[in-house]
Amino acid sequence: MPSLFRRKQSDVATPEIEEEVTPAEPRPKGYTPSKKELGVVTPKRTATGRRVGAEAAPANRREQLKQMRERQRAERAEASAGMRAGDERYLLARDRGPERSLVRDIIDSRRTVGTYFFGGALIVLIGSTVQIPAVQLASNLLWLMLALGVIVDSVLISRKVKRLVNERFPGTTQRVGSLQIYGVMRGLTFRRMRVPKPKVELGQAI
């Protein structure tokens, strides 16, 4: 009688697995959960601890000196470029300030006799060595004209510097005489050799 020995599935008790739940311990007031409890993963640092692209540590003293010279060379190049560009961070004390910048623009916007002075002086020096009276006379006349031209041009530069500085910087603490000398000395320098380099074109209104 197979029906007598067969148990129905409903008669077999299925054991239920009960998971023991440990009650959470009470947290004190003001408790802050840790990153681990919140599931936040802290990013790990690289094995070397250096920034990406950072300069490698020198292996010996020779390598250290080499890196130091390279850094100094780069700093000098940056300072030279900044000085020529007129960056206030790299300018010498004599070139800093808006008044000095205005004086540079005044000189750079015009042609000055001083730019021709040294070239003319060279011609005068060569002519004075020639044992020909006419050549020596011409050299002396050229020297006189250059000297007078520089004097007249310096006076005109000084007057213009004084007028524009007083108009645009009435409360300046800079001495006008110092600014005038600064302008005259810049006027004696070749345009391409001026530092900081000119920011205005010849003939541009200031």
C-alpha positions in Angstrom: 0.0 0.0 0.0 2.2 2.8 -1.1 -0.1 5.5 0.0 0.3 4.4 3.6 4.1 4.9 3.7 4.3 8.0 1.5 4.3 11.3 3.3 2.8 14.3 1.8 5.0 17.3 1.3 2.7 19.3 3.5 3.3 16.8 6.4 7.1 17.4 6.4 8.0 20.4 8.4 10.5 22.6 6.7 12.9 24.1 9.2 13.1 27.8 8.9 16.5 29.4 9.3 16.2 32.3 11.6 18.9 34.9 11.5 19.9 36.2 14.8 19.8 39.9 14.7 22.0 41.5 17.1 20.4 44.7 18.3 22.4 47.8 17.6 24.1 49.3 20.5 22.8 52.7 21.4 25.0 55.5 20.0 25.9 58.4 22.2 24.5 61.8 21.4 26.5 63.6 18.7 28.0 60.3 17.4 29.5 60.6 13.9 29.6 57.4 11.9 33.0 56.5 10.4 33.7 56.3 6.7 33.8 52.5 6.9 30.3 52.4 8.3 29.0 54.8 5.6 30.8 52.8 2.9 33.0 55.6 1.8 36.3 54.5 0.2 39.3 56.6 1.0 41.5 57.1 -2.1 45.0 55.7 -1.6 48.1 57.7 -2.3 50.6 56.6 -4.8 53.5 54.4 -3.7 56.1 57.2 -4.1 53.9 59.9 -2.5 55.0 62.4 -5.2 52.8 64.4 -7.4 52.5 63.4 -11.0 55.1 65.2 -13.1 57.1 66.3 -10.1 60.9 66.5 -10.6 62.7 63.3 -9.5 64.9 63.4 -6.5 68.6 63.7 -7.5 70.6 60.5 -7.3 73.8 62.2 -6.2 75.4 65.6 -5.6 76.3 66.1 -9.2 72.7 65.5 -10.3 71.6 67.9 -7.6 73.9 70.6 -8.8 72.8 70.1 -12.4 69.1 70.5 -11.4 70.0 73.6 -9.4 71.7 75.2 -12.4 68.8 74.3 -14.6 66.3 75.9 -12.2 68.5 79.0 -11.9 68.8 79.3 -15.7 65.0 79.0 -16.1 64.4 81.6 -13.4 66.9 84.0 -15.1 65.2 83.5 -18.5 61.8 84.1 -17.0 63.0 87.2 -15.2 64.6 88.6 -18.4 61.5 87.9 -20.4 59.3 89.5 -17.8 61.6 92.6 -17.6 61.6 93.1 -21.3 57.8 92.7 -21.4 57.4 95.4 -18.6 56.1 93.0 -15.9 56.2 94.9 -12.6 57.3 91.8 -10.8 60.6 91.6 -12.6 61.4 95.3 -13.2 64.2 97.0 -11.5 63.3 99.7 -8.9 64.2 102.4 -11.3 61.6 101.2 -13.8 58.7 100.6 -11.5 55.6 102.7 -11.1 53.0 104.2 -13.5 55.0 107.5 -13.8 58.0 105.6 -15.1 55.8 103.7 -17.5 54.4 107.0 -18.8 57.9 108.4 -19.3 58.9 105.4 -21.3 55.8 105.8 -23.5 56.7 109.4 -24.1 60.2 108.6 -25.2 59.2 105.5 -27.3 56.5 107.4 -29.2 59.0 109.9 -30.8 62.4 109.9 -32.5 65.2 111.2 -30.4 68.5 112.7 -31.4 70.2 110.6 -28.8 69.6 107.4 -30.8 71.9 108.8 -33.5 74.5 110.3 -31.1 76.7 107.2 -30.7 76.7 106.5 -34.4 77.6 110.0 -35.2 80.3 110.0 -32.4 81.9 107.0 -34.1 82.0 108.8 -37.4 83.5 111.8 -35.7 86.2 109.6 -34.1 87.1 108.1 -37.4 87.1 111.4 -39.2 89.4 113.0 -36.6 92.1 110.5 -37.3 92.3 111.3 -41.0 95.0 113.8 -41.7 92.9 115.9 -44.1 91.9 119.4 -42.9 88.5 119.3 -44.7 87.6 115.9 -43.1 88.6 117.0 -39.7 86.6 120.2 -40.1 83.5 118.2 -41.1 84.0 115.9 -38.2 84.2 118.8 -35.8 81.0 120.4 -37.2 79.2 117.1 -37.0 80.2 116.7 -33.4 79.0 120.2 -32.6 75.6 119.5 -34.3 75.2 116.3 -32.5 75.9 117.9 -29.1 73.5 120.8 -29.8 70.9 118.4 -31.0 71.1 116.2 -27.9 70.9 119.3 -25.6 67.8 120.7 -27.4 66.1 117.3 -27.6 66.8 116.7 -23.9 65.2 120.0 -23.0 62.1 119.2 -25.1 61.9 115.7 -23.5 62.2 117.2 -20.0 59.4 119.8 -20.6 57.0 117.2 -22.0 57.7 114.7 -19.2 57.0 117.4 -16.6 53.8 118.5 -18.2 52.3 115.1 -18.7 53.3 113.8 -15.3 51.8 116.8 -13.6 48.6 116.4 -15.6 48.1 112.7 -15.1 49.6 112.2 -11.7 49.1 115.5 -9.8 49.6 113.8 -6.4 52.7 111.8 -7.4 55.5 111.4 -4.9 58.1 110.9 -7.6 60.5 113.7 -8.1 60.0 115.3 -11.5 63.7 115.9 -12.0 64.4 112.2 -11.5 61.7 111.3 -14.1 63.2 113.8 -16.5 66.7 112.3 -16.2 65.1 108.8 -16.6 63.5 110.0 -19.9 66.7 111.6 -21.3 68.8 108.5 -20.6 66.2 106.3 -22.3 66.2 108.7 -25.2 70.0 108.1 -25.6 69.5 104.3 -26.0 68.8 102.6 -29.3 65.1 101.7 -29.6 65.8 98.0 -30.0 68.0 97.9 -27.0 65.6 99.6 -24.6 64.5 97.6 -21.5 61.6 97.3 -21.0 60.9 97.1 -24.6 58.7 99.8 -26.2 54.9 99.3 -25.9 53.9 102.1 -28.3 54.7 102.8 -31.9 56.6 105.8 -33.3 54.2 108.7 -33.7 51.5 107.3 -31.5 49.7 109.9 -29.4 50.3 109.6 -25.6 
